[in-house]
Amino acid sequence: MRKVSSKYSTLLEYERFKMIKIAIVGTGGMAHMHARNYQKLKGVKLVAGCDVNPENVKNFCKKFGIKGIYTDINEMLSKEEIDGVSNATPDQYHKETSIAVMKKGIHILCEKPLALNYKDAKKMVDVAKQKKVINMVNLSYRDSFAIHKAQELFQNGTIGKLKHFNASYLQSWLVSNQWGDWRTADTWLWRLSKDHGSNGVLGDVGVHIIDFLTFPAGNIKSLHCQLKTFDKAKNNKIKKYKLDANDSCIISAELQNGAVGTITATRFATGHINDVSVVLYGDKGAIKVDLANSYNTIQVCLGKDINPGNWKTIKCKKTPSNYQRFINSIKTGKNDQPNFQTAAVVQKAIDACFVSDKQNKTIKV
Ligand SMILES: NC(=O)c1ccc[n+]([C@@H]2O[C@H](COP(=O)([O-])OP(=O)(O)OC[C@H]3O[C@@H](n4cnc5c(N)ncnc54)[C@H](O)[C@@H]3O)[C@@H](O)[C@H]2O)c1
């Protein structure tokens, strides 16, 4: 356990009133989002950055005025006084880096996907429990107010028994240059390559859309999945990257509550930069969340609107971001959602998708 500063008489007081010191590991694209969000929060200070690429970490720390600059996570963890770490390394490093952090008794907000498979995710859950650290996963579409309102209405029984759903995550970065050129930028190329720890679109944004569905509607009981990897380059290779990770996925699933529906994700959705949506159809109404339309409103079809098929827009109340939840959890000692356990359950569904695709059969999750 870290030492309690003499200014505070109890650990509780220390956790409540002192400045929360945060380090960011992996200082590429997503780390910028973490840094910007922490800088908006009162009582939070970014104290260190760490990246195996010295140029990346130097530029990142300069940009955000961060003093501690490291290329070795263990050196950073032993030299700096840190309360929490944001882990924004590529997917394949989440396990080893997060475990190193937790073993020091430091709280962690890890990027999605929590790990590359359920076994690794479970190991991370176990270490978090053993070390009693706050553990959260940045399933970032939980930052929308809309999904919390949808969850509340669904759990209140507003649309009755769920019968059918459609959840979809559409990206187009393999056909557009909106986020840069995937043919040249490492940040996109590692996402296309199994050897570089990518589980393709399923592992990358499939985790988001599975969470976006199951957070309001409940967990998956069984699924059937088809994955497709398209030819994208000569010999399907660019630089050191073999382009063998899946680009599109189609899942038909049954939830534990008996509802059936589809979950789809692709990087080839021309015309859609980053569109996340879910529609829940119950026997007393329906709820539609479409983040391309709005993060702060949802649409419902209820009561007398059911016969003509009319939809009404509902404004949703403000909810905290994952960054706020992480900091609040550190302050209060109460672990908010989405935590490692929640993300591990999503990972279990992802594992089942790979088995289903390989064996072309329905798999129990
Ligand atoms: N929540 C979201 O919506 C969202 C969005 C984008 C990315 N992500 C996730 O964030 C993570 C990072 O993605 P990105 O787009 O920033 O990738 P990136 O390639 O742009 O950046 C990753 C950085 O990590 C560094 N790195 C690699 N191995 C490391 C290690 N062992 N220790 C320290 N640093 C290391 C790299 O040098 C690089 O600077 C991924 O897991 C990705 O899935 C999440």
The ligand as an SDF file (V2000), in Angstrom:
LIG
                    3D

 44 48  0  0  0  0  0  0  0  0999 V2000
  -12.2150    3.5680  -26.5910 N   0  0  0  0  0  0  0  0  0  0  0  0
  -12.1470    3.8840  -27.8630 C   0  0  0  0  0  0  0  0  0  0  0  0
  -13.1150    4.3400  -28.4550 O   0  0  0  0  0  0  0  0  0  0  0  0
  -10.8410    3.7140  -28.5980 C   0  0  0  0  0  0  0  0  0  0  0  0
  -10.5620    4.4240  -29.7690 C   0  0  0  0  0  0  0  0  0  0  0  0
   -9.3190    4.2420  -30.3740 C   0  0  0  0  0  0  0  0  0  0  0  0
   -8.4150    3.3440  -29.8350 C   0  0  0  0  0  0  0  0  0  0  0  0
   -8.7300    2.6310  -28.7120 N   0  0  0  0  0  0  0  0  0  0  0  0
   -7.7940    1.6660  -28.1290 C   0  0  0  0  0  0  0  0  0  0  0  0
   -6.6960    2.3900  -27.5960 O   0  0  0  0  0  0  0  0  0  0  0  0
   -5.5070    1.6090  -27.7120 C   0  0  0  0  0  0  0  0  0  0  0  0
   -4.4590    2.4350  -28.4410 C   0  0  0  0  0  0  0  0  0  0  0  0
   -4.9240    2.7240  -29.7360 O   0  0  0  0  0  0  0  0  0  0  0  0
   -4.2580    3.9280  -30.5810 P   0  0  0  0  0  0  0  0  0  0  0  0
   -5.1510    4.1620  -31.7160 O   0  0  0  0  0  0  0  0  0  0  0  0
   -3.9190    5.0440  -29.6750 O   0  0  0  0  0  0  0  0  0  0  0  0
   -2.9350    3.1910  -31.0860 O   0  0  0  0  0  0  0  0  0  0  0  0
   -1.6000    3.8890  -31.5800 P   0  0  0  0  0  0  0  0  0  0  0  0
   -0.8950    2.8720  -32.3760 O   0  0  0  0  0  0  0  0  0  0  0  0
   -1.9220    5.2200  -32.1910 O   0  0  0  0  0  0  0  0  0  0  0  0
   -0.7990    4.1950  -30.2190 O   0  0  0  0  0  0  0  0  0  0  0  0
   -0.2920    3.1810  -29.3920 C   0  0  0  0  0  0  0  0  0  0  0  0
    0.9740    3.7180  -28.6900 C   0  0  0  0  0  0  0  0  0  0  0  0
    1.3910    2.7300  -27.7450 O   0  0  0  0  0  0  0  0  0  0  0  0
    2.8110    2.6030  -27.8230 C   0  0  0  0  0  0  0  0  0  0  0  0
    3.1810    1.2950  -27.2900 N   0  0  0  0  0  0  0  0  0  0  0  0
    3.2280    0.0890  -27.9210 C   0  0  0  0  0  0  0  0  0  0  0  0
    3.5760   -0.8700  -27.0560 N   0  0  0  0  0  0  0  0  0  0  0  0
    3.7550   -0.2790  -25.8610 C   0  0  0  0  0  0  0  0  0  0  0  0
    4.1350   -0.7600  -24.5700 C   0  0  0  0  0  0  0  0  0  0  0  0
    4.3520   -2.0490  -24.3460 N   0  0  0  0  0  0  0  0  0  0  0  0
    4.2630    0.1320  -23.5660 N   0  0  0  0  0  0  0  0  0  0  0  0
    4.0430    1.4620  -23.7770 C   0  0  0  0  0  0  0  0  0  0  0  0
    3.6900    1.9590  -24.9800 N   0  0  0  0  0  0  0  0  0  0  0  0
    3.5400    1.1050  -26.0010 C   0  0  0  0  0  0  0  0  0  0  0  0
    3.1210    2.8200  -29.2910 C   0  0  0  0  0  0  0  0  0  0  0  0
    4.4660    3.1780  -29.4760 O   0  0  0  0  0  0  0  0  0  0  0  0
    2.1310    3.9380  -29.6390 C   0  0  0  0  0  0  0  0  0  0  0  0
    2.6920    5.2110  -29.4090 O   0  0  0  0  0  0  0  0  0  0  0  0
   -5.9130    0.3270  -28.4370 C   0  0  0  0  0  0  0  0  0  0  0  0
   -6.1190   -0.7010  -27.5200 O   0  0  0  0  0  0  0  0  0  0  0  0
   -7.2120    0.6860  -29.1170 C   0  0  0  0  0  0  0  0  0  0  0  0
   -8.0590   -0.4270  -29.3210 O   0  0  0  0  0  0  0  0  0  0  0  0
   -9.9180    2.8230  -28.0920 C   0  0  0  0  0  0  0  0  0  0  0  0
  1  2  1  0
  2  3  2  0
  2  4  1  0
  4  5  1  0
  4 44  2  0
  5  6  2  0
  6  7  1  0
  7  8  2  0
  8  9  1  0
  8 44  1  0
  9 10  1  0
  9 42  1  0
 10 11  1  0
 11 12  1  0
 11 40  1  0
 12 13  1  0
 13 14  1  0
 14 15  2  0
 14 16  1  0
 14 17  1  0
 17 18  1  0
 18 19  2  0
 18 20  1  0
 18 21  1  0
 21 22  1  0
 22 23  1  0
 23 24  1  0
 23 38  1  0
 24 25  1  0
 25 26  1  0
 25 36  1  0
 26 27  1  0
 26 35  1  0
 27 28  2  0
 28 29  1  0
 29 30  1  0
 29 35  2  0
 30 31  1  0
 30 32  2  0
 32 33  1  0
 33 34  2  0
 34 35  1  0
 36 37  1  0
 36 38  1  0
 38 39  1  0
 40 41  1  0
 40 42  1  0
 42 43  1  0
M  CHG  2   8   1  16  -1
M  END
$$$$
